[in-house]
């Protein structure tokens, strides 16, 4: 998956998680933040499974045209949101912070590489 696709799919899941966090504004995310999230998900089989299911749903969302099938798109988005909550606050904060990261920047590339390592947990 490309960073753009990953960010789009994960942002859908992160919105409610971040809203629950009730932080006034997210701090800049770093490679270290992404690595912490990787370790958390990597070290927990249930969270790894959740992440991999979210990746599958993200792929489905890519293929569904929101305008052509808004009901299915909304259903999958809600499912992904619920799953994202189960990955925890640090995951939500990372995804929320990605909105402010240029994917072409050095930090963006480092975070992308770390997120790709998460995809490898899913056998991709």
C-alpha positions as CSV (number, residue, x, y, z in Angstrom):
1,X,0.0,0.0,0.0
2,X,1.2,3.5,-0.7
3,X,1.4,6.1,2.1
4,X,-1.5,8.0,0.6
5,X,-3.7,5.0,0.7
6,X,-2.6,4.0,4.2
7,X,-3.2,7.5,5.5
8,X,-6.7,7.7,3.9
9,X,-7.8,4.4,5.2
10,X,-6.4,4.9,8.7
11,X,-7.7,8.4,9.0
12,X,-11.2,7.0,8.7
13,X,-10.5,4.8,11.6
14,X,-8.7,7.4,13.7
15,X,-11.3,10.2,13.8
16,X,-13.4,8.8,16.7
17,X,-10.3,7.6,18.5
18,X,-8.8,11.0,18.4
19,X,-12.0,12.7,19.4
20,X,-12.1,10.6,22.5
21,X,-8.6,11.6,23.4
22,X,-9.8,15.2,24.0
23,X,-6.4,16.7,23.4
24,X,-6.6,20.3,22.2
25,X,-4.2,19.8,19.4
26,X,-2.0,16.9,18.2
27,X,1.7,17.3,18.5
28,X,3.9,16.6,15.5
29,X,4.4,12.9,14.9
30,X,7.8,11.4,14.5
31,X,9.4,8.2,13.3
32,X,9.7,7.3,17.0
33,X,5.9,7.6,17.4
34,X,5.4,5.3,14.5
35,X,7.9,2.8,15.8
36,X,6.2,2.8,19.2
37,X,2.9,2.0,17.6
38,X,4.5,-0.7,15.5
39,X,5.9,-2.3,18.7
40,X,2.6,-2.1,20.4
41,X,0.7,-3.7,17.5
42,X,3.5,-6.2,16.8
43,X,3.7,-7.3,20.4
44,X,-0.1,-8.0,20.7
45,X,-1.5,-10.8,18.5
46,X,-5.1,-9.4,18.9
47,X,-4.0,-5.9,17.9
48,X,-2.1,-7.4,14.9
49,X,-5.2,-9.2,13.8
50,X,-7.3,-6.0,14.2
51,X,-4.8,-4.0,12.2
52,X,-4.7,-6.6,9.4
53,X,-8.5,-6.6,9.2
54,X,-8.5,-2.9,9.0
55,X,-6.0,-3.1,6.2
56,X,-8.4,-5.4,4.3
57,X,-11.2,-3.0,4.9
58,X,-9.0,-0.1,3.7
59,X,-8.4,-2.0,0.5
60,X,-12.2,-2.6,0.1
61,X,-12.8,1.1,0.7
62,X,-10.3,2.0,-2.1
63,X,-12.3,-0.2,-4.5
64,X,-15.8,1.1,-3.5
65,X,-16.8,4.4,-5.0
66,X,-18.4,6.4,-2.2
67,X,-20.9,8.0,-4.6
68,X,-21.8,4.7,-6.3
69,X,-22.4,2.7,-3.1
70,X,-22.6,5.1,-0.2
71,X,-24.3,2.6,2.1
72,X,-21.5,0.0,1.7
73,X,-18.9,2.7,2.1
74,X,-20.5,4.0,5.3
75,X,-20.8,0.5,6.7
76,X,-17.2,-0.3,6.1
77,X,-16.1,3.1,7.4
78,X,-18.0,2.5,10.6
79,X,-16.5,-1.0,11.0
80,X,-13.1,0.4,10.5
81,X,-13.7,3.2,13.1
82,X,-14.7,0.7,15.7
83,X,-11.7,-1.5,15.0
84,X,-9.4,1.6,15.2
85,X,-10.6,2.3,18.7
86,X,-9.4,-1.1,19.8
87,X,-5.8,-0.3,18.7
88,X,-5.5,2.4,21.4
89,X,-4.7,6.1,21.9
90,X,-1.2,6.0,20.6
91,X,-2.4,4.6,17.3
92,X,-5.1,7.3,17.1
93,X,-2.6,10.0,17.9
94,X,-0.2,8.8,15.2
95,X,-2.9,8.7,12.6
96,X,-4.3,12.1,13.6
97,X,-0.8,13.6,13.4
98,X,-0.2,12.2,9.9
99,X,-2.6,14.9,8.6
100,X,0.2,17.4,9.1
101,X,3.0,15.3,7.7
102,X,4.1,15.8,4.1
103,X,4.5,12.2,2.8
104,X,7.4,13.3,0.6
105,X,9.4,14.8,3.5
106,X,12.1,12.8,5.3
107,X,9.8,12.3,8.3
108,X,6.9,11.3,6.0
109,X,9.1,8.7,4.3
110,X,10.4,7.3,7.6
111,X,6.8,7.0,9.0
112,X,5.7,5.4,5.7
113,X,8.5,2.8,6.0
114,X,7.4,2.0,9.5
115,X,3.7,1.7,8.5
116,X,4.8,-0.7,5.7
117,X,6.4,-2.8,8.4
118,X,2.9,-3.1,9.9
119,X,1.6,-4.3,6.5
120,X,4.3,-7.0,6.5
121,X,2.8,-8.4,9.8
122,X,-0.3,-9.1,7.6
123,X,1.7,-11.1,5.1
124,X,1.8,-8.4,2.4
